[in-house]
Amino acid sequence: EKDEPGKEVQVTYRELLELTCRLGNTLKRQGVKRGDRVTIYMPPCPLAVAGMLACARIGAVHAVVFAGFSAESLADRIRD
């Protein structure tokens, strides 16, 4: 669901799987491999969910950070 009431996005399992596989392949092409760490900085949306699943699918450790953090706080979370 989006922040505004009544503005939800529906995704089928098939669409989510296809998006997850595409993102996983993109991450691999960018050099991300099993055991690497990935920080996902996105609002809550289907693409963020697919990003988390793509990381899990290729064995990369992921951390999710949503908006609202200062630059220093964001940098600390990424380092952690």
Beta strands, then each sheet from edge to edge (+ up, - down):
strand 1: 37-41
strand 2: 61-65
sheet 1: 1+ 2+
end
